[in-house]
Amino acid sequence: MRTVLLHPALAWLALAALYLAGAVLNFMLALSTARMWPLVLAVSLMVITGLCVTAAARSLRR
């Protein structure tokens, strides 16, 4: 169990989860306010989430 918690991919996946939560909240804000800037921010956060997941996958392969 300790090796799972110390694995480098866990940090990337935790960061991806935080960015995903931010993207969902900004998307909900965009729906409720009918503004454009939260939607742009949500899309950029989703791109960052994808990059974090890619980094986690690369560290899993090592």
Contact map, one row per residue, 1 for C-alpha under 8 A:
11111000000000000000000000000000000000000000000000000000000000
11111100000000000000000000000000000000000000000000000000000000
11111110000000000000000000000000000000000000000000000000000000
11111110010000000000000000000000000000000000000000000000000000
11111110010000000000000000000000000000000000000000000000000000
01111111010000000000000000000000000000000000000000000000000000
00111111111000000000000000000000000000000000000000000000000000
00000111111100000000000000000000000000000000000000000001001100
00000011111110000000000000000000000000000000000000000011101100
00011111111111000000000000000000000000000000000000000001000000
00000011111111100000000000000000000000000000000000000001000000
00000001111111110000000000000000000000000000000000011011000000
00000000111111111000000000000000000000000000000000011001000000
00000000011111111100000000000000000000000000000000000000000000
00000000001111111110000000000000000000000000000010010000000000
00000000000111111111000000000000000000000000000111011000000000
00000000000011111111100000000000000000000000000010000000000000
00000000000001111111110000000000000000000000000000000000000000
00000000000000111111111000000000000000000000110110000000000000
00000000000000011111111100000000000000000000110010000000000000
00000000000000001111111110000000000000000000000000000000000000
00000000000000000111111111000000000000000100100000000000000000
00000000000000000011111111100000000000001110110000000000000000
00000000000000000001111111110000000000000100000000000000000000
00000000000000000000111111111000000000000100000000000000000000
00000000000000000000011111111100000001101100000000000000000000
00000000000000000000001111111110000001100100000000000000000000
00000000000000000000000111111111000000000000000000000000000000
00000000000000000000000011111111100001000000000000000000000000
00000000000000000000000001111111111111100000000000000000000000
00000000000000000000000000111111111000000000000000000000000000
00000000000000000000000000011111110000000000000000000000000000
00000000000000000000000000001111111000000000000000000000000000
00000000000000000000000000000111111100000000000000000000000000
00000000000000000000000000000110111111100000000000000000000000
00000000000000000000000000000100011111110000000000000000000000
00000000000000000000000000000100001111111000000000000000000000
00000000000000000000000001101100001111111100000000000000000000
00000000000000000000000001100100001111111110000000000000000000
00000000000000000000000000000000000111111111000000000000000000
00000000000000000000001001000000000011111111100000000000000000
00000000000000000000011111100000000001111111110000000000000000
00000000000000000000001000000000000000111111111000000000000000
00000000000000000000000000000000000000011111111100000000000000
00000000000000000011011000000000000000001111111110000000000000
00000000000000000011001000000000000000000111111111000000000000
00000000000000000000000000000000000000000011111111100000000000
00000000000000010010000000000000000000000001111111110000000000
00000000000000111011000000000000000000000000111111111000000000
00000000000000010000000000000000000000000000011111111100000000
00000000000000000000000000000000000000000000001111111110000000
00000000000110110000000000000000000000000000000111111111000000
00000000000110010000000000000000000000000000000011111111100000
00000000000000000000000000000000000000000000000001111111110000
00000000100100000000000000000000000000000000000000111111111000
00000001111110000000000000000000000000000000000000011111111100
00000000100000000000000000000000000000000000000000001111111110
00000000000000000000000000000000000000000000000000000111111111
00000001100000000000000000000000000000000000000000000011111111
00000001100000000000000000000000000000000000000000000001111111
00000000000000000000000000000000000000000000000000000000111111
00000000000000000000000000000000000000000000000000000000011111
